[in-house]
């Protein structure tokens, strides 16, 4: 393990990879601060650009943007009560009250140190857990892989927002339907192309990611009519107060960082759970553990209340890489985009990744260690200056996003038909977003759909066309049973209440 990490550092410490690492940290921090934007939008916009890079360099850049956006999401939450993404919502509960008391600098410093602790601890746990899990998964034949894909798709129901399990499943099915468009690789038969030659190759992952996240997000931003608030104007002056933490502050939040890192990592490992659930769960745990006056501080400017969600959501970002790299199953919407980008580059995440491209894995792990240090170094001294960007009107970003979407999709295929398909899908996704349908399950279904179909076909061939493997193989049956529990979990929870 130490040898692998040292090899990863050697691969990382090149001018190209270090430049991409610093660039990714900076871009992620900036995008994470913008209310309404997040790592999914950022990575979706950059997918066309990374396809020309080597897989290791591309992963370094995408990973840096991911945890950089998680790192920067706290700034808008604390200063203007506008979370950059859903996982930063719990940070507003106590971060904004601290800012109203004149302690914005301390709140942002707590967020920065919590993010650093969560990201670093999660990377250590990733380094320990991933090789072991991958070695176990290497023994999986096609039936087990098929069951694993089913589990990854059904997990979105168990971990959906309250009352949103059915919507999450419906968008997952929509993703599976989109994945079937094109030519069947095994039989060479066109499916659902309606005799349109441009659809024979299927829908591009880059096109769907840009439509579902970047372009739909730009349309949503255009519909919003939010003027620059007084809080944003105050933040634009760089007036955030002292960033210094006292010894009492450190003693207060150190146990919180340890607990929230563990919670965030474990939740991040679960397919479909994501950083939002980790942030809310860690906040609830800290509030329930607090006693007396410290419990009364929650919601009014608690230091633990600020530290817990920011530590957990960064730890969850690291945990999401465990199922992605070891099993080929995304742990979140962002890692679903990263999975699609890797597949587009010809890299298949999964247990073979350690055997075939172990250098890439260890380079990514090393970049996470170094990247968290870079984020801490650039964030703390630059917080007053970074805060000034919050005064940028959201509508100024919309034309840039539209431009990047159009250029990015066209440069992948040089086909104007793809632009029309992207616009049509973006309008569909906008309608679904307005009706509170989540987009991440759709992308998950699209990415895993082809892999699931391929493994089901192999399993049927091995078993002479019989589905008996479903109940004759204990591991397959066990995974499918867990999938059924995930599907029924929301209904069981409602019946129990």
Residue pairs with C-beta under 8 A, 6 or more apart in sequence:
1 127
1 128
1 131
4 358
4 361
4 362
4 365
5 127
5 362
5 365
5 366
7 359
7 362
8 359
8 361
8 362
8 363
8 364
8 365
8 366
8 367
9 366
9 370
11 17
11 56
11 359
11 360
11 362
11 363
11 366
12 18
12 21
12 60
12 363
12 366
12 367
12 370
16 57
17 56
17 57
17 60
17 363
17 367
20 53
20 57
20 60
20 61
20 64
21 60
21 61
21 64
21 367
21 370
21 371
21 374
22 64
22 374
23 61
23 64
24 60
24 61
24 62
24 63
24 64
24 65
24 68
24 371
25 64
25 68
25 71
25 371
25 374
25 375
25 378
26 68
26 378
27 42
27 64
27 65
27 68
28 39
28 42
28 64
28 65
28 66
28 67
28 68
28 69
28 70
28 71
28 72
29 68
29 69
29 71
29 72
29 375
29 378
29 379
29 386
30 72
30 386
30 389
31 37
31 38
31 39
31 41
31 42
31 65
31 68
31 69
31 72
31 84
32 38
32 39
32 68
32 69
32 70
32 71
32 72
32 73
32 75
32 84
32 85
32 88
33 72
33 73
33 75
33 76
33 84
33 386
33 389
33 390
34 76
34 84
34 389
34 392
34 394
34 397
35 76
35 80
35 82
35 83
35 84
35 394
36 84
36 217
36 220
36 221
36 224
36 394
37 84
37 85
37 217
37 397
38 69
38 73
38 84
38 85
38 86
38 334
39 65
39 66
39 68
39 69
39 70
39 85
39 317
39 334
40 213
40 333
40 334
40 337
40 440
41 213
41 214
41 217
41 401
42 65
42 69
43 62
43 65
43 66
43 334
43 337
43 338
43 341
44 209
44 210
44 212
44 213
44 214
44 337
45 210
45 214
45 401
45 404
45 405
45 408
46 61
46 62
46 65
47 205
47 206
47 209
47 210
47 337
47 340
47 341
47 344
47 408
48 206
48 407
48 408
48 409
48 411
48 412
49 408
50 58
50 61
50 62
50 341
50 345
51 58
51 206
51 341
51 344
51 345
51 412
53 61
55 342
55 345
55 346
55 347
55 357
55 360
56 359
56 360
56 363
56 364
58 341
58 342
58 345
59 338
59 342
59 360
59 363
59 364
59 367
60 363
60 364
60 367
62 338
62 341
63 321
63 338
63 364
63 367
63 368
63 371
64 367
64 371
66 317
66 334
66 335
66 338
67 119
67 314
67 317
67 318
67 368
67 371
67 372
67 375
68 371
68 375
69 84
69 85
70 87
70 115
70 119
70 275
70 313
70 314
70 317
71 112
71 115
71 119
71 314
71 375
71 379
72 84
72 379
72 386
73 83
73 84
73 85
73 87
73 88
73 91
73 313
74 88
74 91
74 95
74 108
74 111
74 112
74 115
74 310
75 84
75 108
75 111
75 383
75 386
75 387
75 390
76 82
76 83
76 84
76 88
76 390
77 83
77 84
77 88
77 89
77 91
77 92
77 95
77 96
78 91
78 92
78 95
78 96
78 98
78 99
78 104
78 107
78 108
78 111
78 306
79 96
79 99
79 104
79 108
79 231
79 232
79 234
79 235
79 240
79 387
79 390
80 96
80 229
80 231
80 232
80 235
80 390
81 92
81 96
81 231
82 92
82 229
83 89
83 91
83 92
86 276
87 274
87 275
87 276
87 278
87 279
87 309
87 313
87 316
88 279
88 309
88 310
88 313
89 276
89 279
89 280
90 279
90 280
90 282
90 283
90 305
90 308
90 309
91 111
91 279
91 306
91 309
91 310
93 283
93 298
93 299
93 305
94 107
94 297
94 298
94 299
94 300
94 301
94 302
94 303
94 305
94 306
95 107
95 111
95 305
95 306
97 299
97 300
97 301
98 104
98 106
98 107
98 301
98 306
99 107
99 231
99 240
100 301
101 301
102 241
103 241
103 301
104 240
104 241
105 240
105 241
105 242
105 243
105 244
105 383
106 241
106 242
106 243
106 244
106 245
106 249
106 303
107 306
108 240
108 243
108 383
109 243
109 244
109 245
109 380
109 383
110 245
110 249
110 253
110 303
110 306
110 307
110 310
111 306
111 307
111 310
112 375
112 376
112 379
112 380
112 383
113 245
113 253
113 257
113 307
113 376
114 253
114 256
114 257
114 260
114 306
114 307
114 308
114 310
114 311
114 314
115 310
115 311
115 314
115 372
115 375
115 376
116 314
116 372
116 373
116 375
116 376
117 257
117 258
117 261
117 311
118 257
118 260
118 261
118 264
118 310
118 311
118 312
118 313
118 314
118 315
118 318
119 314
119 315
119 317
119 318
119 368
119 371
119 372
119 375
120 369
120 372
121 258
121 261
121 262
121 265
121 315
122 261
122 264
122 265
122 268
122 314
122 315
122 316
122 317
122 318
122 319
123 318
123 365
123 368
123 369
123 372
125 265
125 318
125 319
126 265
126 318
126 319
126 321
126 322
126 365
126 368
127 365
129 269
129 322
130 321
130 322
130 325
130 326
130 354
130 361
131 354
133 322
133 326
133 327
134 325
134 326
134 350
134 351
134 353
134 354
135 351
135 354
137 326
137 327
137 350
137 351
138 351
138 352
138 355
140 148
140 351
140 475
141 459
141 462
142 455
142 456
142 458
142 459
142 462
143 455
143 459
143 462
143 463
143 469
143 470
143 473
143 476
144 473
144 475
144 476
144 479
145 451
145 455
146 452
146 455
146 456
146 459
146 476
147 475
147 476
147 479
147 480
147 483
148 327
148 329
148 479
149 329
149 448
149 451
149 452
149 455
150 452
150 479
150 480
150 483
151 271
151 329
151 479
151 480
151 482
151 483
151 486
152 271
152 272
152 323
152 327
152 329
152 330
152 444
152 448
153 172
153 176
153 441
153 444
153 445
153 448
153 452
154 169
154 483
154 484
154 486
154 487
155 270
155 271
155 272
155 273
155 483
155 486
156 168
156 169
156 172
156 272
156 438
156 440
156 441
156 444
157 165
157 166
157 168
157 169
157 486
157 487
157 489
157 490
158 165
158 272
158 485
158 486
158 487
158 489
158 490
159 270
159 272
159 273
159 274
159 277
160 167
160 168
160 272
160 438
160 441
160 490
161 438
164 436
164 438
165 489
165 490
167 436
167 437
167 438
168 438
168 441
169 441
169 487
170 437
171 432
171 437
171 438
171 439
171 441
171 442
171 445
172 441
172 442
172 444
172 445
173 445
174 442
174 445
175 441
175 442
175 443
175 444
175 445
175 446
175 447
175 449
176 445
176 446
176 449
177 192
178 203
178 208
178 442
178 445
178 446
178 449
179 202
179 445
179 446
179 447
179 449
179 450
179 453
180 191
180 192
180 449
180 453
181 191
181 192
181 193
181 199
181 202
181 203
182 190
182 191
182 192
182 193
182 199
182 200
182 201
182 202
182 203
183 189
183 190
183 191
183 193
183 200
183 201
183 202
184 190
184 191
185 454
186 457
190 200
192 199
193 199
193 200
198 415
198 417
198 418
203 421
203 425
203 446
204 409
204 412
204 413
204 418
205 340
205 341
205 343
205 344
205 446
205 447
206 340
206 344
206 408
206 409
206 412
207 409
207 412
207 418
207 421
207 422
207 425
208 425
208 443
208 446
209 337
209 340
209 443
210 405
210 408
210 409
210 422
210 426
211 405
211 421
211 422
211 423
211 425
211 426
211 429
212 425
212 426
212 429
212 439
212 442
212 443
213 337
213 439
213 443
214 401
214 404
214 405
215 401
215 402
215 405
215 422
215 423
215 426
215 429
216 426
216 429
216 430
216 433
216 439
217 401
218 397
218 398
218 401
218 402
218 405
219 426
219 427
219 430
220 430
220 433
220 434
221 394
221 395
221 397
221 398
221 401
222 395
222 398
224 394
226 394
228 391
228 393
232 390
232 391
233 391
235 387
235 388
235 390
235 391
236 387
236 388
236 390
236 391
237 388
238 384
238 385
238 387
238 388
239 384
240 383
240 384
240 387
243 380
243 383
249 303
252 303
252 304
253 303
253 304
253 307
256 286
256 304
256 307
256 308
256 311
257 307
257 311
259 282
259 285
259 286
259 289
259 308
260 282
260 285
260 286
260 307
260 308
260 309
260 311
260 312
260 315
261 311
261 312
261 315
262 315
263 278
263 281
263 282
263 285
263 312
263 315
264 275
264 278
264 279
264 282
264 311
264 312
264 313
264 314
264 315
264 316
264 319
265 315
265 316
265 318
265 319
266 319
267 273
267 274
267 277
267 278
267 281
267 312
267 316
267 319
268 274
268 275
268 278
268 315
268 316
268 317
268 318
268 319
268 320
268 322
268 331
268 332
269 319
269 320
269 322
269 323
269 331
270 331
271 323
271 329
271 330
271 331
272 331
272 332
272 441
272 444
273 316
273 331
273 332
274 316
274 320
274 331
274 332
274 333
274 440
275 312
275 313
275 314
275 316
275 317
275 320
275 332
276 313
277 316
278 312
278 313
278 315
278 316
278 319
279 308
279 309
279 310
279 312
279 313
279 316
280 309
281 312
282 308
282 309
282 311
282 312
283 305
283 308
283 309
283 312
285 308
286 298
286 304
286 305
286 308
287 295
287 298
287 305
290 297
290 298
290 302
290 304
294 302
294 304
297 303
297 304
297 305
298 304
298 305
299 305
316 332
317 332
317 334
318 368
319 331
320 330
320 331
320 332
320 334
320 335
321 331
321 335
321 364
322 331
323 329
323 330
323 331
323 335
324 330
324 331
324 335
324 338
324 339
324 349
325 349
325 350
325 353
325 361
325 364
326 350
326 351
326 353
326 354
327 350
327 351
328 339
328 348
328 349
328 350
328 451
329 448
330 336
330 338
330 339
330 444
330 447
330 448
332 440
333 438
333 439
333 440
333 443
333 444
336 440
336 443
336 444
336 447
337 443
339 349
339 447
340 443
340 446
340 447
342 348
342 349
343 349
343 447
347 353
347 357
347 360
353 360
353 361
354 361
379 386
405 422
406 419
409 418
409 419
409 422
410 416
410 418
410 419
412 418
429 439
429 442
432 439
433 439
459 469
460 466
460 467
462 469
463 469
469 476
470 476
470 477
470 480
471 477
